């Protein structure tokens, strides 16, 4: 299929594009490079454009005769969203509206939306099911929940089959080293941990007084290539049903201190840790209930320890 990947120059979008290409599809990256990298677009055509530009989206959809869209393009920094909420609603929600209008005009019938566990807010249960109340604690999560509501309202009218995948924390790199996790600024915990371990710098740990067993935030970490595969399999699912709403997580939580210990064991050295207050909008614990996921995506997920070991091996090949 010809598949438009919005945000295709970003971290998850580029990894998904690589897997799409490997499976015989033609991924067309649509990106404005505000948080992506032109050099990551190496698995298919590139369309430079803003997700809020309906005309540019329509031209890409019709020009490439696109069969389906995987929609990653979004602003996605939780802390930034608390300072600039209007930009998150404009970009994330406005961009999704523009995409749906363009898809309706072009007659594109399949959409996989990159949603988030941030739609749930603070967990009321040890693991979070899809029917958990939606009470986002930050504008980023609220924007993703608003996008889901817009899609669920527009899609039936436009004849669009859709999936909304609420995934948890994404980690790891392409095993071949062609692409990797790269953000500026880098706010994700594992790359910052690995960098501190490799270079001897400081790792800033945000939050030691969460209501969790060791006081640090607990997250459900998902390997990026496993997540990419889930998006592709979701396309298969919605070819025969109108919608799919699902978590994508391993159903297992790892605290920041546990992650720190795993990194130290993998690299064979201690990390210099600087403890900081909780960041605004950060929930203490987010772990998926993966019961529904297993009904449509049976897969052996890579463990956190396996991902960290792979990253440590990759680092050994880099200069200190």
SULRA-V194543 format. One record per pair of residues at least 12 apart in sequence whose ideal C-beta (glycine too) atoms are under 8 Angstrom apart, sorted by sequence separation. I is the first residue (numbers start at 1). GAP is how many residues later the second one is. D is the distance in whole Angstrom. If there is no record, write none. Layout:
BEGIN
i=I gap=GAP d=D
i=I gap=GAP d=D
END
This chain:
BEGIN
i=5 gap=12 d=5
i=17 gap=12 d=6
i=29 gap=12 d=5
i=75 gap=12 d=6
i=99 gap=12 d=8
i=120 gap=12 d=5
i=121 gap=12 d=8
i=152 gap=12 d=8
i=192 gap=12 d=7
i=234 gap=12 d=8
i=47 gap=13 d=5
i=75 gap=13 d=5
i=120 gap=13 d=7
i=121 gap=13 d=7
i=122 gap=13 d=7
i=151 gap=13 d=7
i=260 gap=13 d=7
i=29 gap=14 d=8
i=120 gap=14 d=6
i=121 gap=14 d=4
i=5 gap=15 d=7
i=14 gap=15 d=8
i=29 gap=15 d=7
i=31 gap=15 d=7
i=33 gap=15 d=7
i=119 gap=15 d=5
i=120 gap=15 d=7
i=121 gap=15 d=5
i=122 gap=15 d=6
i=13 gap=16 d=7
i=27 gap=16 d=5
i=28 gap=16 d=6
i=29 gap=16 d=7
i=31 gap=16 d=8
i=32 gap=16 d=7
i=75 gap=16 d=5
i=120 gap=16 d=7
i=121 gap=16 d=5
i=148 gap=16 d=5
i=3 gap=17 d=6
i=27 gap=17 d=4
i=28 gap=17 d=5
i=29 gap=17 d=5
i=30 gap=17 d=5
i=31 gap=17 d=7
i=32 gap=17 d=6
i=74 gap=17 d=7
i=75 gap=17 d=6
i=96 gap=17 d=8
i=119 gap=17 d=6
i=171 gap=17 d=8
i=13 gap=18 d=7
i=26 gap=18 d=5
i=28 gap=18 d=8
i=29 gap=18 d=7
i=31 gap=18 d=8
i=32 gap=18 d=5
i=74 gap=18 d=5
i=118 gap=18 d=6
i=172 gap=18 d=8
i=230 gap=18 d=5
i=8 gap=19 d=6
i=26 gap=19 d=8
i=28 gap=19 d=6
i=30 gap=19 d=6
i=32 gap=19 d=7
i=45 gap=19 d=7
i=118 gap=19 d=8
i=169 gap=19 d=8
i=171 gap=19 d=5
i=8 gap=20 d=7
i=9 gap=20 d=6
i=118 gap=20 d=7
i=121 gap=20 d=7
i=169 gap=20 d=8
i=8 gap=21 d=3
i=10 gap=21 d=7
i=30 gap=21 d=7
i=74 gap=21 d=7
i=120 gap=21 d=8
i=227 gap=21 d=6
i=3 gap=22 d=5
i=5 gap=22 d=5
i=8 gap=22 d=6
i=9 gap=22 d=4
i=14 gap=22 d=8
i=21 gap=22 d=4
i=51 gap=22 d=4
i=73 gap=22 d=6
i=118 gap=22 d=6
i=119 gap=22 d=5
i=2 gap=23 d=8
i=3 gap=23 d=7
i=5 gap=23 d=7
i=7 gap=23 d=8
i=8 gap=23 d=5
i=13 gap=23 d=7
i=14 gap=23 d=8
i=20 gap=23 d=7
i=21 gap=23 d=6
i=51 gap=23 d=8
i=118 gap=23 d=3
i=1 gap=24 d=5
i=2 gap=24 d=5
i=3 gap=24 d=5
i=4 gap=24 d=5
i=5 gap=24 d=5
i=6 gap=24 d=5
i=7 gap=24 d=6
i=9 gap=24 d=6
i=17 gap=24 d=8
i=20 gap=24 d=8
i=116 gap=24 d=8
i=1 gap=25 d=7
i=3 gap=25 d=7
i=5 gap=25 d=7
i=6 gap=25 d=7
i=10 gap=25 d=6
i=18 gap=25 d=5
i=71 gap=25 d=7
i=116 gap=25 d=6
i=119 gap=25 d=5
i=2 gap=26 d=7
i=4 gap=26 d=6
i=10 gap=26 d=4
i=14 gap=26 d=4
i=17 gap=26 d=4
i=30 gap=26 d=8
i=118 gap=26 d=6
i=119 gap=26 d=4
i=222 gap=26 d=6
i=9 gap=27 d=3
i=10 gap=27 d=8
i=14 gap=27 d=7
i=17 gap=27 d=6
i=30 gap=27 d=7
i=222 gap=27 d=6
i=7 gap=28 d=8
i=8 gap=28 d=7
i=9 gap=28 d=6
i=71 gap=28 d=6
i=116 gap=28 d=5
i=222 gap=28 d=6
i=7 gap=29 d=7
i=9 gap=29 d=6
i=14 gap=29 d=8
i=115 gap=29 d=5
i=119 gap=29 d=7
i=220 gap=29 d=4
i=221 gap=29 d=7
i=10 gap=30 d=7
i=30 gap=30 d=6
i=69 gap=30 d=7
i=115 gap=30 d=8
i=189 gap=30 d=8
i=220 gap=30 d=6
i=9 gap=31 d=5
i=190 gap=31 d=8
i=220 gap=31 d=7
i=8 gap=32 d=8
i=9 gap=32 d=5
i=28 gap=32 d=7
i=115 gap=32 d=7
i=220 gap=32 d=6
i=253 gap=32 d=6
i=8 gap=33 d=6
i=115 gap=33 d=6
i=220 gap=33 d=6
i=221 gap=33 d=6
i=253 gap=33 d=8
i=69 gap=34 d=6
i=113 gap=34 d=7
i=219 gap=34 d=7
i=220 gap=34 d=8
i=253 gap=34 d=4
i=113 gap=35 d=7
i=218 gap=35 d=4
i=219 gap=35 d=6
i=252 gap=35 d=7
i=28 gap=36 d=5
i=130 gap=36 d=7
i=218 gap=36 d=7
i=251 gap=36 d=7
i=9 gap=37 d=7
i=218 gap=37 d=5
i=219 gap=37 d=8
i=251 gap=37 d=5
i=8 gap=38 d=8
i=26 gap=38 d=8
i=28 gap=38 d=7
i=52 gap=38 d=7
i=113 gap=38 d=6
i=217 gap=38 d=7
i=221 gap=38 d=8
i=249 gap=38 d=7
i=250 gap=38 d=7
i=251 gap=38 d=7
i=52 gap=39 d=7
i=69 gap=39 d=6
i=216 gap=39 d=5
i=217 gap=39 d=6
i=249 gap=39 d=3
i=251 gap=39 d=4
i=266 gap=39 d=8
i=35 gap=40 d=7
i=51 gap=40 d=7
i=66 gap=40 d=7
i=68 gap=40 d=7
i=71 gap=40 d=6
i=74 gap=40 d=7
i=78 gap=40 d=7
i=111 gap=40 d=7
i=216 gap=40 d=4
i=248 gap=40 d=7
i=250 gap=40 d=7
i=35 gap=41 d=8
i=57 gap=41 d=6
i=61 gap=41 d=6
i=67 gap=41 d=7
i=68 gap=41 d=8
i=69 gap=41 d=7
i=70 gap=41 d=8
i=71 gap=41 d=7
i=214 gap=41 d=5
i=216 gap=41 d=5
i=247 gap=41 d=4
i=249 gap=41 d=6
i=31 gap=42 d=7
i=52 gap=42 d=5
i=57 gap=42 d=6
i=61 gap=42 d=7
i=66 gap=42 d=5
i=68 gap=42 d=4
i=69 gap=42 d=5
i=70 gap=42 d=5
i=71 gap=42 d=5
i=72 gap=42 d=5
i=213 gap=42 d=7
i=215 gap=42 d=8
i=247 gap=42 d=7
i=262 gap=42 d=6
i=266 gap=42 d=5
i=30 gap=43 d=7
i=52 gap=43 d=5
i=67 gap=43 d=7
i=68 gap=43 d=7
i=69 gap=43 d=7
i=71 gap=43 d=6
i=181 gap=43 d=7
i=212 gap=43 d=6
i=214 gap=43 d=5
i=247 gap=43 d=6
i=262 gap=43 d=6
i=266 gap=43 d=5
i=7 gap=44 d=8
i=51 gap=44 d=3
i=54 gap=44 d=4
i=58 gap=44 d=4
i=61 gap=44 d=8
i=62 gap=44 d=5
i=68 gap=44 d=7
i=70 gap=44 d=7
i=111 gap=44 d=7
i=214 gap=44 d=7
i=249 gap=44 d=7
i=6 gap=45 d=6
i=50 gap=45 d=8
i=51 gap=45 d=8
i=53 gap=45 d=7
i=54 gap=45 d=8
i=57 gap=45 d=4
i=61 gap=45 d=4
i=247 gap=45 d=7
i=248 gap=45 d=6
i=259 gap=45 d=7
i=263 gap=45 d=6
i=266 gap=45 d=8
i=267 gap=45 d=5
i=52 gap=46 d=5
i=57 gap=46 d=8
i=120 gap=46 d=8
i=246 gap=46 d=5
i=247 gap=46 d=6
i=262 gap=46 d=5
i=266 gap=46 d=4
i=51 gap=47 d=7
i=54 gap=47 d=5
i=55 gap=47 d=8
i=58 gap=47 d=5
i=61 gap=47 d=5
i=119 gap=47 d=6
i=246 gap=47 d=5
i=51 gap=48 d=7
i=54 gap=48 d=5
i=58 gap=48 d=6
i=92 gap=48 d=8
i=267 gap=48 d=7
i=111 gap=49 d=6
i=113 gap=49 d=6
i=115 gap=49 d=5
i=117 gap=49 d=5
i=207 gap=49 d=8
i=248 gap=49 d=8
i=259 gap=49 d=8
i=263 gap=49 d=8
i=89 gap=50 d=7
i=93 gap=50 d=6
i=100 gap=50 d=7
i=104 gap=50 d=8
i=109 gap=50 d=6
i=110 gap=50 d=7
i=111 gap=50 d=7
i=112 gap=50 d=7
i=113 gap=50 d=7
i=115 gap=50 d=6
i=116 gap=50 d=6
i=117 gap=50 d=7
i=169 gap=50 d=4
i=171 gap=50 d=5
i=174 gap=50 d=8
i=175 gap=50 d=7
i=246 gap=50 d=7
i=254 gap=50 d=5
i=88 gap=51 d=5
i=92 gap=51 d=4
i=96 gap=51 d=4
i=100 gap=51 d=7
i=109 gap=51 d=6
i=110 gap=51 d=5
i=111 gap=51 d=4
i=112 gap=51 d=5
i=113 gap=51 d=5
i=114 gap=51 d=6
i=115 gap=51 d=5
i=116 gap=51 d=7
i=117 gap=51 d=5
i=168 gap=51 d=6
i=169 gap=51 d=6
i=170 gap=51 d=8
i=171 gap=51 d=7
i=172 gap=51 d=5
i=173 gap=51 d=7
i=174 gap=51 d=7
i=205 gap=51 d=6
i=246 gap=51 d=8
i=250 gap=51 d=5
i=88 gap=52 d=6
i=92 gap=52 d=7
i=108 gap=52 d=7
i=109 gap=52 d=6
i=110 gap=52 d=8
i=111 gap=52 d=7
i=113 gap=52 d=7
i=115 gap=52 d=8
i=168 gap=52 d=4
i=169 gap=52 d=5
i=170 gap=52 d=6
i=171 gap=52 d=6
i=172 gap=52 d=5
i=205 gap=52 d=8
i=244 gap=52 d=7
i=93 gap=53 d=5
i=97 gap=53 d=6
i=112 gap=53 d=7
i=114 gap=53 d=8
i=168 gap=53 d=7
i=169 gap=53 d=7
i=170 gap=53 d=8
i=171 gap=53 d=7
i=172 gap=53 d=7
i=250 gap=53 d=8
i=16 gap=54 d=6
i=85 gap=54 d=4
i=89 gap=54 d=6
i=92 gap=54 d=8
i=93 gap=54 d=6
i=96 gap=54 d=6
i=100 gap=54 d=5
i=104 gap=54 d=4
i=168 gap=54 d=6
i=170 gap=54 d=5
i=88 gap=55 d=5
i=92 gap=55 d=6
i=96 gap=55 d=7
i=100 gap=55 d=7
i=103 gap=55 d=7
i=167 gap=55 d=6
i=205 gap=55 d=7
i=4 gap=56 d=6
i=16 gap=56 d=7
i=82 gap=56 d=6
i=104 gap=56 d=7
i=4 gap=57 d=6
i=13 gap=57 d=8
i=81 gap=57 d=5
i=82 gap=57 d=6
i=89 gap=57 d=7
i=93 gap=57 d=7
i=97 gap=57 d=8
i=103 gap=57 d=6
i=170 gap=57 d=6
i=203 gap=57 d=7
i=81 gap=58 d=4
i=100 gap=58 d=6
i=13 gap=59 d=4
i=81 gap=59 d=4
i=237 gap=59 d=5
i=4 gap=60 d=7
i=12 gap=60 d=6
i=13 gap=60 d=8
i=78 gap=60 d=5
i=80 gap=60 d=8
i=100 gap=60 d=7
i=167 gap=60 d=6
i=2 gap=62 d=5
i=4 gap=62 d=5
i=10 gap=62 d=6
i=78 gap=62 d=5
i=81 gap=62 d=7
i=234 gap=62 d=8
i=2 gap=63 d=6
i=3 gap=63 d=7
i=6 gap=63 d=7
i=10 gap=63 d=8
i=77 gap=63 d=7
i=78 gap=63 d=8
i=167 gap=63 d=8
i=230 gap=63 d=8
i=233 gap=63 d=7
i=234 gap=63 d=8
i=2 gap=64 d=5
i=3 gap=64 d=7
i=4 gap=64 d=8
i=5 gap=64 d=8
i=6 gap=64 d=7
i=7 gap=64 d=8
i=8 gap=64 d=7
i=76 gap=64 d=6
i=233 gap=64 d=5
i=2 gap=65 d=5
i=3 gap=65 d=5
i=4 gap=65 d=5
i=5 gap=65 d=5
i=6 gap=65 d=5
i=7 gap=65 d=3
i=75 gap=65 d=7
i=165 gap=65 d=6
i=217 gap=65 d=6
i=1 gap=66 d=4
i=3 gap=66 d=7
i=4 gap=66 d=7
i=6 gap=66 d=6
i=7 gap=66 d=4
i=165 gap=66 d=7
i=193 gap=66 d=7
i=197 gap=66 d=5
i=217 gap=66 d=8
i=218 gap=66 d=7
i=219 gap=66 d=8
i=220 gap=66 d=6
i=1 gap=67 d=6
i=3 gap=67 d=6
i=5 gap=67 d=7
i=6 gap=67 d=4
i=7 gap=67 d=7
i=189 gap=67 d=6
i=193 gap=67 d=6
i=197 gap=67 d=7
i=208 gap=67 d=5
i=217 gap=67 d=6
i=218 gap=67 d=4
i=219 gap=67 d=6
i=220 gap=67 d=5
i=230 gap=67 d=5
i=75 gap=68 d=8
i=203 gap=68 d=5
i=205 gap=68 d=5
i=210 gap=68 d=7
i=217 gap=68 d=7
i=218 gap=68 d=7
i=219 gap=68 d=8
i=220 gap=68 d=5
i=74 gap=69 d=8
i=165 gap=69 d=6
i=190 gap=69 d=7
i=194 gap=69 d=6
i=198 gap=69 d=7
i=203 gap=69 d=7
i=205 gap=69 d=7
i=207 gap=69 d=8
i=209 gap=69 d=7
i=218 gap=69 d=7
i=230 gap=69 d=7
i=74 gap=70 d=8
i=189 gap=70 d=7
i=193 gap=70 d=5
i=197 gap=70 d=4
i=202 gap=70 d=5
i=203 gap=70 d=5
i=204 gap=70 d=5
i=205 gap=70 d=5
i=206 gap=70 d=5
i=207 gap=70 d=7
i=229 gap=70 d=7
i=163 gap=71 d=4
i=201 gap=71 d=7
i=202 gap=71 d=8
i=203 gap=71 d=7
i=205 gap=71 d=6
i=206 gap=71 d=7
i=207 gap=71 d=4
i=163 gap=72 d=8
i=197 gap=72 d=6
i=200 gap=72 d=7
i=202 gap=72 d=5
i=204 gap=72 d=5
i=206 gap=72 d=6
i=207 gap=72 d=7
i=212 gap=72 d=5
i=190 gap=73 d=8
i=194 gap=73 d=8
i=206 gap=73 d=5
i=211 gap=73 d=5
i=212 gap=73 d=6
i=226 gap=73 d=6
i=163 gap=74 d=7
i=197 gap=74 d=5
i=210 gap=74 d=4
i=211 gap=74 d=8
i=163 gap=75 d=5
i=196 gap=75 d=5
i=207 gap=75 d=6
i=210 gap=75 d=7
i=226 gap=75 d=5
i=162 gap=76 d=6
i=196 gap=76 d=6
i=206 gap=76 d=7
i=226 gap=76 d=6
i=161 gap=77 d=4
i=207 gap=77 d=8
i=225 gap=77 d=8
i=161 gap=78 d=7
i=193 gap=78 d=7
i=223 gap=78 d=6
i=164 gap=79 d=8
i=165 gap=79 d=8
i=166 gap=79 d=8
i=168 gap=79 d=7
i=222 gap=79 d=7
i=223 gap=79 d=4
i=161 gap=80 d=7
i=162 gap=80 d=8
i=163 gap=80 d=7
i=164 gap=80 d=7
i=166 gap=80 d=7
i=167 gap=80 d=7
i=168 gap=80 d=7
i=161 gap=81 d=5
i=162 gap=81 d=6
i=163 gap=81 d=4
i=164 gap=81 d=5
i=165 gap=81 d=6
i=166 gap=81 d=5
i=167 gap=81 d=4
i=168 gap=81 d=4
i=161 gap=82 d=7
i=162 gap=82 d=8
i=163 gap=82 d=8
i=164 gap=82 d=8
i=165 gap=82 d=8
i=166 gap=82 d=7
i=167 gap=82 d=7
i=168 gap=82 d=8
i=163 gap=83 d=7
i=165 gap=83 d=5
i=221 gap=83 d=5
i=223 gap=83 d=8
i=223 gap=84 d=5
i=156 gap=86 d=7
i=221 gap=86 d=7
i=155 gap=87 d=8
i=155 gap=88 d=7
i=6 gap=89 d=8
i=152 gap=91 d=7
i=6 gap=93 d=7
i=148 gap=97 d=8
i=12 gap=102 d=7
i=117 gap=103 d=7
i=4 gap=104 d=8
i=7 gap=107 d=8
i=79 gap=108 d=7
i=77 gap=110 d=6
i=194 gap=114 d=8
i=130 gap=115 d=6
i=130 gap=116 d=7
i=114 gap=117 d=8
i=130 gap=117 d=6
i=169 gap=117 d=8
i=190 gap=117 d=8
i=194 gap=117 d=5
i=198 gap=117 d=5
i=129 gap=118 d=8
i=168 gap=118 d=6
i=190 gap=118 d=7
i=194 gap=118 d=7
i=112 gap=119 d=5
i=128 gap=119 d=7
i=168 gap=119 d=7
i=168 gap=120 d=5
i=198 gap=120 d=7
i=190 gap=121 d=7
i=194 gap=121 d=6
i=199 gap=121 d=7
i=112 gap=122 d=5
i=198 gap=122 d=7
i=112 gap=123 d=6
i=127 gap=124 d=6
i=110 gap=125 d=6
i=112 gap=126 d=7
i=111 gap=127 d=8
i=110 gap=128 d=6
i=110 gap=129 d=7
i=117 gap=130 d=7
i=172 gap=130 d=7
i=117 gap=132 d=7
i=171 gap=133 d=7
i=180 gap=134 d=8
i=172 gap=135 d=4
i=175 gap=135 d=7
i=42 gap=136 d=7
i=171 gap=136 d=5
i=42 gap=137 d=8
i=173 gap=137 d=7
i=177 gap=137 d=7
i=172 gap=138 d=7
i=173 gap=138 d=7
i=40 gap=139 d=5
i=172 gap=139 d=7
i=141 gap=140 d=8
i=140 gap=141 d=8
i=173 gap=141 d=7
i=138 gap=142 d=7
i=139 gap=142 d=8
i=138 gap=143 d=3
i=137 gap=144 d=5
i=138 gap=144 d=8
i=37 gap=145 d=6
i=137 gap=145 d=8
i=137 gap=146 d=6
i=35 gap=148 d=7
i=18 gap=156 d=6
i=12 gap=158 d=6
i=128 gap=158 d=7
i=11 gap=159 d=7
i=15 gap=159 d=6
i=128 gap=159 d=7
i=130 gap=159 d=8
i=18 gap=160 d=7
i=123 gap=160 d=7
i=127 gap=160 d=5
i=128 gap=160 d=6
i=129 gap=160 d=4
i=18 gap=161 d=7
i=70 gap=161 d=5
i=122 gap=161 d=5
i=123 gap=161 d=8
i=126 gap=161 d=7
i=127 gap=161 d=6
i=128 gap=161 d=6
i=121 gap=162 d=6
i=122 gap=162 d=7
i=123 gap=162 d=5
i=127 gap=162 d=4
i=129 gap=162 d=7
i=130 gap=162 d=6
i=123 gap=163 d=6
i=127 gap=163 d=8
i=129 gap=163 d=7
i=15 gap=164 d=6
i=123 gap=164 d=7
i=125 gap=164 d=8
i=14 gap=165 d=5
i=70 gap=165 d=8
i=118 gap=165 d=8
i=120 gap=166 d=7
i=68 gap=167 d=6
i=118 gap=168 d=8
i=117 gap=169 d=5
i=11 gap=170 d=5
i=11 gap=171 d=7
i=117 gap=171 d=7
i=11 gap=172 d=7
i=82 gap=198 d=5
i=82 gap=199 d=5
i=79 gap=200 d=5
i=81 gap=200 d=7
i=78 gap=201 d=7
i=79 gap=201 d=6
i=79 gap=202 d=7
i=78 gap=203 d=5
i=78 gap=204 d=7
i=19 gap=206 d=7
i=25 gap=207 d=8
i=15 gap=209 d=5
i=19 gap=209 d=5
i=23 gap=209 d=6
i=15 gap=210 d=6
i=18 gap=210 d=8
i=19 gap=210 d=6
i=16 gap=211 d=8
i=12 gap=212 d=6
i=15 gap=212 d=8
i=16 gap=212 d=4
i=20 gap=212 d=6
i=11 gap=213 d=7
i=15 gap=213 d=5
i=19 gap=213 d=6
i=12 gap=215 d=7
i=16 gap=215 d=5
i=12 gap=216 d=7
i=16 gap=216 d=7
i=3 gap=232 d=8
i=1 gap=234 d=8
END
